[in-house]
Amino acid sequence: MDSAVQGIPGGVIESDEGWAVRFLTPELLEYRLGRVACLVNVEYSTERHASHIYATESASMLAPRLREHLIQAATFFRGNYVVV
């Protein structure tokens, strides 16, 4: 069963699975899963004209589906975002 993901007021993207993503700054995302939170770096690539979301730097046993969740959330962001 696919989870429902939606944007909510205040710029937060959340899922009915209990995770949420929001920008703290243009270069930094906060990912939350229940009581677990981690910061994820975002960097704009002038070569590719896209912002890269560095999920691999923040992956851990506490957030094993981080990359998948960020890919889902990125569809709600304005602009061109690539999860790497």
C-alpha positions in Angstrom: 0.0 0.0 0.0 1.4 3.4 -1.0 1.5 6.1 1.6 -0.3 9.4 1.2 2.1 12.4 1.1 1.0 15.9 1.1 2.2 19.5 1.6 0.7 21.3 4.6 0.8 25.0 5.6 4.1 26.2 6.7 6.1 24.5 4.0 6.1 21.0 5.6 5.7 17.8 3.5 4.3 15.0 5.5 3.2 11.4 5.1 0.5 9.3 6.8 3.4 7.0 7.7 4.6 9.5 10.3 7.5 11.2 8.5 7.9 14.9 7.6 10.4 17.0 5.7 10.8 20.8 5.8 13.4 23.3 4.7 15.2 25.1 7.5 17.3 27.1 5.0 17.7 26.7 1.2 20.7 24.5 1.9 19.3 22.4 4.8 16.3 20.1 5.2 15.0 18.6 8.4 13.7 15.1 8.2 11.5 13.7 11.0 10.3 10.2 11.6 8.4 10.0 14.9 10.9 11.2 17.6 13.9 10.8 15.3 15.2 13.9 13.4 18.1 14.4 11.1 19.5 17.3 9.0 20.0 16.8 5.3 22.3 18.9 3.1 21.1 20.5 -0.2 23.5 22.0 -2.7 22.7 23.6 -6.0 24.7 22.3 -9.0 25.2 24.9 -11.7 26.4 22.2 -14.1 23.1 20.2 -13.8 20.8 23.2 -13.0 19.4 21.2 -10.1 19.6 21.1 -6.3 21.1 17.9 -5.0 19.7 16.5 -1.8 22.4 14.4 -0.1 20.4 11.6 1.5 23.4 9.2 1.6 25.2 11.5 4.1 22.3 11.3 6.6 21.2 7.7 6.2 21.2 5.6 9.4 19.5 2.7 11.0 17.2 5.2 12.7 15.9 6.3 9.3 16.3 3.4 6.9 13.9 4.7 4.3 15.3 8.2 4.3 16.2 8.3 0.6 12.8 6.9 -0.5 11.0 9.5 1.7 13.1 12.3 0.3 12.3 11.3 -3.2 8.6 11.4 -2.4 8.9 14.7 -0.7 11.0 16.3 -3.5 8.0 16.1 -5.9 6.4 18.8 -3.8 9.4 21.2 -3.8 9.5 24.1 -6.3 12.4 23.7 -8.7 14.5 20.8 -9.9 15.6 18.5 -7.0 17.6 15.3 -7.3 18.1 13.0 -4.3 21.7 11.5 -4.4 
